[in-house]
Amino acid sequence: MPFNPDKFLATKLEARRETVPVPALSSWFDEGEEPLWIVRGLTSDELNAALEAKARRSSMENIIEALAKNDQAQAVREMIGISKGSPAEIVKRLEMLVLGSVSPKIELPLAVKLAEAFPIEFMTLTNKITTLTGMGFDIAKPEAASQTITH
């Protein structure tokens, strides 16, 4: 049976999602709330953005170094979440975590702090995002029909 491009184009697809337990982070979840982090696979544009993150950070680092003469460089680094000399793989994974986090939805400074303080959870979450991305999108499931309320 050959590939059916018309059927493929007509199919609604959505990013795969998975809930990842993060018990080490339970102190930062509300009382009684299970420590769960929801991640999703990335689109090709998002994956490319993550892969190019090191080059973008390098350009920003050059700008920051130019500011170093007036002692504001470290403050700027902290503001935008850049650690001097971060390995390319970590920079890529930081971007992946920001883009692939569904709940909680996060920004770069949180991703940086998580990577520094909880490296195992950081790697677990970004590994799951990588796995989901590699699996491709899934066929969107139709929303459940609304149920009639009877009195």
N, C-alpha and C positions, 0 to 999 in steps of 0.2 A: 504494500500500500504506500504510494508516494505521499510526500509532504503536501498538505493542503494549505496553500498560502491564503486563500480567501477565508477559510475557517479560522486560521491563526489571526489574521487582521481583524476579524469580527469578534474575537474573544476578548472579554474584559479581563485584564490581569492586575494583580496587586502584589506588592512586596510581601515576601514571606516574613512572618513574625514568630518570635519565640520568647517565652517568659523564662528568665534565668534567675534562680535563687542566689541571693547575695547575703548570706547570714552574717558575714563579717561587718556588714554595713547596717545591721539592724538598729543600732543606736540612733540612726538618722531617719528612721521611718516613724510615723505616728504610732502612738500606743495601740497595741493590738493589731497593727498592720503587718502583714507578712512581708519580709524583705525580698521583694521581687523587682526585677529590672526587665522591662520589655524592650527588645531590640528588633530591628528589621534588616533585611538585605538592602543593599545599595543599588541605585541605578548606575548605568555606565558613566553618566556625567559626575555623579557623586564619587564613584570609585576613582575616576580620573582626578578629581579634585584632591582626594586623599593621597593619591600617588604623586601629585605635583606639590603637595604641601611643603615638602622640604625645600624645594626651590623658592617657593613664596616666602618661607621663613628666612631663608638665606638673604633674600633681597631686603626683608624688613630688618634683619640683623645689621646689614650694612648701613641702613638709615640710623638705627639705634647707636651704632658705633660712632657715627658722625655727631650724635648728641652727647657722647661720653665726655666731651671736653667741659660740659657744664654740669656734670654729675647727675643728670636726669636719666641716664641710660638704664639703670637697674629698675627705676620706677616704671619706665615705659615697658621694659621686658615683662614685669609682673602684671601690668595692666593688660597686655595682650597675650599673656600666657606663654611666653617664650623663655625657655631655659637656655642659657648660652651653651652651645655645643651639643644639643640634644641629638641622639642618633636618628638617622633618617627613618628607621622602622618605627620608632616611638612617635615621631612627628606624624607619620602616616596614620598610625593607630589612634592618635589623639583626634585627628580629623574624622576618622571612621566612627569613633565613639560619639562625637558631637552629631554627625549626620545620621547615624543609625539608632540613636536612642529615641524610643517612642515615649516611654514613661519610666523615669522622669525625662522630660525634654531638657537638655543641658546646653551650656555654652562652654567655650574653651577653658576658661579659668577653673571650672569645676572638673573638667576632664583632666587637666594638668595636676590638680591636687589629688584626684583619685589615683592617677598613675603613680604619683610619688608616694602616697601614703598606703595604698592598697594595690600593689603591683599584680598580685595574683588575680584579684577580681577584675582589674583593668584588662589583663591578658585574656581571662575567661570571656569577658563580654566582647572584646574585639575579635577573638577567635570565633565566637558564635556569629558575629556579624559577617565575618569572612565566609563561614560555612553557608549561611543563608544566601549571601550574594552569589556564591558558586552554584547554588541550587536553582538560581533564576527565580523569576516571579511565578506565582501560582495563579490558577484560574480563580477569579473572584467568585465568592459564594454569594448567592442572592440573599438580600436581607430578609429575615423572617417576616412573614405576613403579620400585620398587626392583629392582635387578638381582640375579639369583641368582648366588651365588659358587660356582664349581665348583672342586674340588680335584683 
